[in-house]
Amino acid sequence: MKKVFVFAIVVVAVVAMEVAPTAEGVTCSPVELSPCLTAITSSSPPTTACCQKLREQIPCHCGYLKNPSFKNYVNSPGSRRVASSCGVRFPICLSK
């Protein structure tokens, strides 16, 4: 439960600091991935809503990986499992 609380605090803090639109018109907001929280932090399968939001946020995944506040969550085994279950390829991001 502590991980969920810490994750929620990190999400709120980062969203308050930075919500960036991408070239595809997607607003990069980690809060959009909240339907995936249970699946990432437990062994529960992702919901349809989670997979839909994960696909919508694909243009944002590298930005989340580059953000020190999110990197550990995005790189977590739970996130990788959820991405795989949803049929979303884990991003390979180039450094800038």
BARO-878480 format. One record per residue (C-alpha): residue in three letters; x, y, z. Coordinates in steps of 0.5 Angstrom, whole numbers. Example, Ala and Ser with C-alpha at 12.3 -4.5 7.8 and 13.67 -1.06 7.14 Angstrom:
2
NODE:ALA:25:-9:16
NODE:SER:27:-2:14
# end
This chain:
96
NODE:MET:0:0:0
NODE:LYS:6:5:1
NODE:LYS:8:4:-6
NODE:VAL:1:6:-8
NODE:PHE:1:12:-4
NODE:VAL:8:14:-6
NODE:PHE:6:13:-13
NODE:ALA:0:18:-13
NODE:ILE:4:23:-9
NODE:VAL:9:23:-15
NODE:VAL:4:23:-20
NODE:VAL:1:29:-17
NODE:ALA:7:33:-16
NODE:VAL:10:32:-23
NODE:VAL:3:33:-26
NODE:ALA:3:40:-22
NODE:MET:10:42:-25
NODE:GLU:9:39:-32
NODE:VAL:4:37:-37
NODE:ALA:7:37:-44
NODE:PRO:3:36:-51
NODE:THR:6:32:-56
NODE:ALA:6:33:-63
NODE:GLU:1:28:-64
NODE:GLY:-4:32:-60
NODE:VAL:-4:28:-54
NODE:THR:-3:31:-47
NODE:CYS:2:27:-43
NODE:SER:-1:27:-36
NODE:PRO:1:21:-32
NODE:VAL:-5:21:-29
NODE:GLU:-8:19:-35
NODE:LEU:-5:12:-33
NODE:SER:-9:12:-26
NODE:PRO:-13:6:-29
NODE:CYS:-7:2:-29
NODE:LEU:-4:3:-22
NODE:THR:-8:-3:-19
NODE:ALA:-5:-8:-25
NODE:ILE:2:-5:-24
NODE:THR:3:-6:-17
NODE:SER:-1:-12:-16
NODE:SER:-1:-19:-20
NODE:SER:-8:-17:-23
NODE:PRO:-9:-17:-30
NODE:PRO:-10:-10:-33
NODE:THR:-17:-7:-35
NODE:THR:-19:-5:-42
NODE:ALA:-19:2:-39
NODE:CYS:-12:1:-37
NODE:CYS:-10:-2:-44
NODE:GLN:-13:4:-48
NODE:LYS:-10:9:-44
NODE:LEU:-3:6:-44
NODE:ARG:-4:6:-52
NODE:GLU:-6:13:-52
NODE:GLN:0:15:-48
NODE:ILE:5:12:-52
NODE:PRO:8:18:-55
NODE:CYS:9:20:-48
NODE:HIS:13:14:-45
NODE:CYS:20:16:-47
NODE:GLY:19:23:-43
NODE:TYR:16:19:-37
NODE:LEU:22:14:-38
NODE:LYS:27:20:-38
NODE:ASN:23:24:-32
NODE:PRO:27:22:-25
NODE:SER:20:22:-22
NODE:PHE:17:16:-26
NODE:LYS:23:12:-29
NODE:ASN:23:7:-23
NODE:TYR:16:6:-24
NODE:VAL:16:6:-32
NODE:ASN:22:1:-31
NODE:SER:18:-4:-26
NODE:PRO:17:-11:-27
NODE:GLY:9:-9:-26
NODE:SER:10:-4:-32
NODE:ARG:13:-8:-37
NODE:ARG:8:-14:-35
NODE:VAL:2:-9:-36
NODE:ALA:5:-6:-43
NODE:SER:6:-14:-45
NODE:SER:-1:-16:-43
NODE:CYS:-4:-10:-47
NODE:GLY:0:-11:-53
NODE:VAL:4:-5:-52
NODE:ARG:12:-5:-54
NODE:PHE:16:-2:-49
NODE:PRO:19:4:-51
NODE:ILE:27:4:-54
NODE:CYS:28:11:-52
NODE:LEU:34:15:-55
NODE:SER:38:20:-51
NODE:LYS:38:27:-52
# end
